């Protein structure tokens, strides 16, 4: 089991490409689920797509959600509020992280078997990589 990763973007293409990139670096030991765009494939966000991605990514050790900006954060926070009432659902944490760097850092660390707190912290620590 490992921590799963969900990538929430306004763009289906950006979410998919970032998941592909992170997966190529992390390997197959971690599930990375893109949740990009609206239900009909347009730019935007969808709570239903995010919820489905959380279900797909949940491997039993929790799910780290990385969002691109704006309403993707608000939509993910709304879902998190709904999931808090579900005692049987997965542990889900939102990472305040740069989208691509955070996705890669979280995915690579998750592939090593680290816990949810460590994976979220790795995503969030990716901000420091921009300051080197």
Phi, psi and omega in degrees: 000154176207168175290134176269159181237133173241131181248114183255118179226157174291340184249123176301323181293318180294316178299315181294316181292322179292320176298319179297315180296311180298320179295324180292332179272328184272335182089192188266003182276003179224141177265125179241117184246118176282143176224078185248139174080192181264175181301332181258017173087004179276173174293139180143199179225160182217120178298327179294318178294321179294316180298318178296320179294321177300315178298320179292322185277340185293112176252010178106344181252010179105172183225130175260125181252126177246127184247153181278308181183169170048241187292341175295325177292314180297319180294318178295321178295323177297315178297318180300320177298317178295321182288335180298334179277353183259099182293338182267355183279171181287157170288126182234131177232140176267134179257126173276090191216156171296141192300300185288309182298318179295319179298316180294312182299315180296316183295316180296316180293321178300325181293345179268359177090012179292160182280173185301317180300317180294322180293316178297316180299320178298317178299313183292327178291346179297340174303322182295333180297334179285346185260001181288000000 
